[in-house]
Amino acid sequence: MVFCKENSVKNPRLGVSIKKRDYKLATQRNMLKRKVKNSFMGFIADLPSVDFVVLVGPGVQPNDKKTLSELWSNVEVK
């Protein structure tokens, strides 16, 4: 799930939230955060200047590049 809010900075920013209750091991949480951040950096030039917060739910495995690219292409600024 992605939340967006306009910011006063000229570049997009990212926050990733993963609950420890959903992923017990820190290595799992770090791996998921790293994948989301790397995907974000690949699309940063195409994104508007907003703050993004990505909430990773239980059982989600964003291993597929297509899934992560869809995440950034379906963003709507409210």
Secondary structure, DSSP 8 states (H G I E B T S, - for coil): -EEEEE-SSSS-EEEEEE-TTT--SHHHHHHHHHHHHHHHHHHGGGS-SEEEEEEE-TT-----HHHHHHHHHT----
